[in-house]
Amino acid sequence: MGLDLLKKILIYFSAMFIFLFILLMYDHTHWNGIDEKNDKTISEKLMNRFYFLSTTFSTAGYGDITPKSNVTRCFIIIIQLFVTIGLFEILHSATVSEDSITLT
């Protein structure tokens, strides 16, 4: 069970970085809460998108950065579905072991 859980967590965080690089394609005009002056360098862009993803993946969702365009909204819906299913799967793996399931 431990290795299986570790694999799922690794997949979860790998997906987070894939989403991060996809979100880099969308400039400040696609986001509420990201100004052009704070989104000029690649490090600023990475930090803004990583901050948004980390609040989304942790399910905190502060609301200070939100998608503005329909394209980013659709993509964020996909991310949120992934987060919901992924967190459920990780928590399920952590709490249920194969030994605890018995069929009668």
Secondary structure, 3 states (H helix, E strand, C coil): CHHHHHHHHHHHHHHHHHHHHHHCCCCHHHEECCCHHHCCCHHHHHHHHHHHHHHHHCCCCCCCCEECCHHHHHHHHHHHHHHHHHHHHHHHHHHCCHHHCCCC
